[in-house]
């Protein structure tokens, strides 16, 4: 059996029993996991579509950056399919850094949300907002789903596996 690279696995988080701590702990765990899957991926393979749908490893993280910004920061997205295509001049380090910066901004917004049942404050967006609880659950689902995609794409690129 060929020797394939393996990243260090991280177990699921052990959080306090508070609902907000559990939700945020699992979301942060997934965020770190997907950034690690993309970080260090070789160029240009990271931006090369690896499956018939046209999905690339870099595109998945670029998309999640847009979802974080729309969900927690009220940023507008005109074309969700376009979020799967990173800018041609962006490399792996650029997309990872932008994702992490967006996550930091999202966490600062979440720090101000004490009530999980309250509407999520999203400046610049008209209409009703989902609850903080819904937004956290949605981002856990969205990030987990795409982390699975990223895991497969990274393995196709260079054989690297792990959380």
N, C-alpha and C positions, 0 to 999 in steps of 0.2 A: 504494500500500500504506500503510495507516495506521501512524503512528509508535507503537509499543508500548514500554512501559518495559522496560528490560533491566538486570538486576543484573550486576555484575561476575562473570565466570566465574573460577573458581579451578581450576588444573590438579590432577590427582591428586598426592598427596604423594610426595616423594622421601625415602625413609627409609633407614636403615642396612639392612644385609643380615640382621641378626638377626631371627629369626622373630617374636619378641614386638614388636619395633619396627615391622615391616611390618604386623602385624595391628592393633596399636593405632593406628598412623599412618592406616591406611585407615578404621578406625572413627571416629577423631576427625575426619577429613576429612568423612565422611558426617554426623556429628553437627552440625558447623558448618554444613554445607550445608543441612540440613533446618531448623535454627533460623533461618537467613537467609531461607529461603522463606516462613516464617510471620511473621517479624518485620516490622512495618510494614504488614501486610495490613489493609485497611480493615474496620472493624466496621460492620454486623453480618454482612457477607458472609463473613468468616473463619469464622464459626460456622454459616453456612447450608449445609445439605447441597446439594452441587452435582451429585450423581449419584443415580440411583435407589436405590442401596444405602443412602443416608442419610449417606454419608461427607462430613465437612467438613474444611477445612484445619486448624482448631483441634483437631478431634477426632483427627486423625492424630498431632499432636504430643502431645496428652494421652495417647493410647494408648502412644506410644513412651516417655513418661515412666514409665508403669506397667511396661513391658517391661524398661527399664533397672533399675528398682527391684527387680523380681522376679528378674531374672537375676543381677545383681551384688550386691544388698544383702539378698536373702532376703525381701523384702516379699511378703506374701500378696495374691493377687488372687482374689476370689470369682467375678467375672463379667467375663470378658474383653470381651464385647460392650459392657458399660457403660463400659469404658475409652475407647471412641470418642466418648463424650459428655462434654464438659467441663462443669463446674459453671456454671449460668446466670450467676452473678455474676463469673466469670472472664473477663477480657478478653485480648486478644492478648499484651500485655506480661506479664500474670500467668502465662499458660501457658508462654511462652518462658522467663521467669525460673525457673519451677519445673523445667522441663526442664534448663536449664543447671545449676541447683543439684544436681539428681539426677545428672547426668553428672559433676560435680565430685566428688560423694560416691562414685560408681562408680569413677572414676579413682583415688581414694585407696585404695579397696579393692583395685584391681588393682595398685597400686604395691607392695603387700605380697605379691604372687604372683610369685615368681621362677621357678617350675617350671610350664611350660605344660601338662604332663601331669598335674599334681596336681589333686585335686578342688578345685573353686572353693569357698572358705569362704563359707557363707551362714548367718550367725547367725539363729537363730529358725526355721529350716526343718529339719524332720525328714527322714530318709531320705538316700539317696546324692545327691551333687551331681555335675554334669557336670564334665569337665575345664575348666581355664581356657581351653585352646585351643578346645574346642567352644563354650564360651560366647562367646568373641571372634568365632569364625566365624559363629555364629548371629546375633549382634548386627550384624555387617557385613551379612549377608543381610537381616535384618529392617529395619534402618535404610535400606539401599539400596532395598529394595522400597517402603517407605513414602515415601522421598524422591521416587521417581518419581511416586507418587500425588500427593504435595504439589505437585510441579512442574506437573502437569496442573490440579489444583484452583486453584492460584494464577493460572495463565494464564487459566482460565475467569473468575476474579474480576475481575482488572484488566489482563490482558494481559502481566503481568510474566513474564519467562522468564530462564533462566540457572541455573547451579549454586548 
